Amino acid sequence: MTFGRDKRLLLGALALLAPLPLPFNEVVGWPALLVFWLAAALFMRRAARDVGGWLPNWAMNLLALAYLPVLVVDATSLWRGRILQPVIHLLLFALAVKLFSMRREKDKWHVLLVVFFLFLAATGTSVHPAVVPFILAFLAGALLVLARFASFEMLDRHPHRFPRLDRVPLSGFVAGGVVFAVVAAIPLFALLPRLRSPYVVGPGGGRGTLTQVAGFQDVMRLDGIGRVRGSRQVVARLSYETPPPGGHETRLKVMTYDRFANDEWSRRQRRLRGHEVRLVSMQPDGYYPLGVGPVDSWMGVWMQPFGGDGLAVPVDGVELDLVPSAVEGFVTGATGAGVLLDDGGVVKLPFVRSGMVRYRVGLTRDRGVARSPLVSARSEPDPDPGDISPRIAELASAVMGEGSDLERARRAEAHLASAFEYTTDLIGTPEGQRLETFLFASRRGHCELFASSMVLMLRSQGIAARLATGFLGADYNPIEGYYIVRESNAHAWVEARMADGAWLVFDPTPPDGRPVAGESGLSQLAAQLYDYLVFRWDRYVLTYGLADQIDVVASLRGVWQTIAAWFTRDEAAPVPPAAPAAPRTPVAAAPATADETGPAAWWPLALALAAASAAFVWWERRRFDATRAYVRLRERLRPDFGRKLESVPPLAVADRFAERFPRTAGPARELVDLYVGESFDGRRLTADELRHARRLLRRALRRRAA
């Protein structure tokens, strides 16, 4: 293989880059990738020394046979039938072996093909914004490798003509190619059909994290939310169409729990069309009712997939408006499309959501009421009391005393918030006794322990209560104008039913243990800027769909109609009203306007096309270089080479001209030399040289015609 050292180093660098996103997508673990990188680094070290001794074919075959047991174990035991990870491991192994066995010219194309498939796997499992610079970097590297391969081919065929062709500056070509690819990709992405999710599904959803937040599944332990309080992962973005009133508290409910046993909360078995779950249909006004009360303001929500199947809905929400692009995949029944609502006030979509969901929630000022969407005249059964020990019942009786349900609940809330401390450090707490330890020993805990204790205390005194989980508070991002809800805003609180049937919100967690806004400063500003970029990525890339494409086309149509209106006039006279005495007299039809199809609406387009064509012709005539002269010269040999003409080397073109048209040998060879110097040596021709090239082209074509 000629220029083997340079070709191996180029391919080795590209192979190091191709699998970079895989561990961030949690598709391939870091150990496997580090082993591959170590093998690739050893290959590049050996290639740089150019010592030879590369693997023969029989050695590759033996290594392939040796890897078969590893592949079987990888597919059946390590990944338990999942095919993606074993296939990518196989690609990494095959690429490492192929790097060490490059001996022939065609081997480099085999390596490049495997690198390309590895690149597809890396990009196909990622939806993180960082995949964009990775794609651009890989594109630049691939263009550089292919351009270098072309220069090596020229050097191999004509070494005496191009002794320094391997040092051709290619930065302009690579940068121009990347810019052209980006410019061409934007309109294609905006208008052509596209995939709504990664075309290769990995366990992390391509975001670099497993999107499962504890506390929002059907079963929740008492340490779930406390473990995610330190995470800054964005869960949702909120916007208020009207400014919220002073002192407004953003409390988004995702899940409720009613059964407690063995330090674990669970939900009752929900039944569609039964007493617990109902499919609520869209009302004639286009909204889904969530409660009772007037809508005083609207909140827009952009919710990321974070685990669980509930929507994050404010506790004071009374109406839901789903964005059309978010309702694709609705199940339909006798009542049509709808949303699932249960007795706990949990709102769910009747389809699996894999990406960001957009919706609006109508809010009422009747705050503090956790309105169950299914509150009605029927009596609702009290939640299961759960595991309530005699000690908890005695404590509740002593703390809550006598009075109305609201008064007793307020006493329990105040007692827990003032007499206990908030902490997330629960090391050494015995399993199965966390509530007992919290109430009677340590008196320290996190929000799940505070809320769970109050639920059991209320139930022991005959007040129906349930545990609710969701998010409390949000950070305002002035850069994008949205409120940011993060995993660190995860929280648990209590919802209790009063004597009048209303469910009220109680939060026994001390104020210093509730989620607070992030600290201000340079780090906060950087985080807000990053959130702004990620949200734009989610909005205009990941969730960009058919509805957005229709909006783009409609906008383009509006622009075109505006331009057409500049060149047309509506000269139609107004139609006189029909006489009252003759109601049956036919009224003349309104004349066509500029918006209707007709010659008047299309001639501006013809004018614009003519102007563009004239500008293009003028530019083509004005723009002249040695490359264009060489292409015109080469076209004269089309009958000799046919479709292979573009692949004929420049010197072969000069030789064929000298052979067929001896009188053109001098001008043709001189013109080819100017072209090679301009295109491959990176030398910009002067104005005198360009004029000389134009004269050479005319002489060569004239003599050839003569």
Helices and strands as residue ranges (DSSP letters): H 4-17, H 30-49, H 57-73, I 74-78, H 84-99, H 107-124, H 131-157, G 165-167, H 171-191, E 219-221, G 225-227, E 234-240, E 251-257, E 259-260, E 264-266, E 277-281, E 288-289, E 297-303, E 313-314, E 317-322, G 324-326, E 338-342, E 347-348, E 357-363, H 390-400, H 405-419, E 421-422, H 434-437, I 438-442, E 444-445, H 447-460, E 465-472, E 475-477, E 482-486, G 487-489, E 490-497, E 503-506, G 511-513, H 522-537, I 538-542, H 546-567, H 599-622, H 626-635, H 638-641, G 642-647, H 650-660, G 662-664, H 665-679, H 687-705
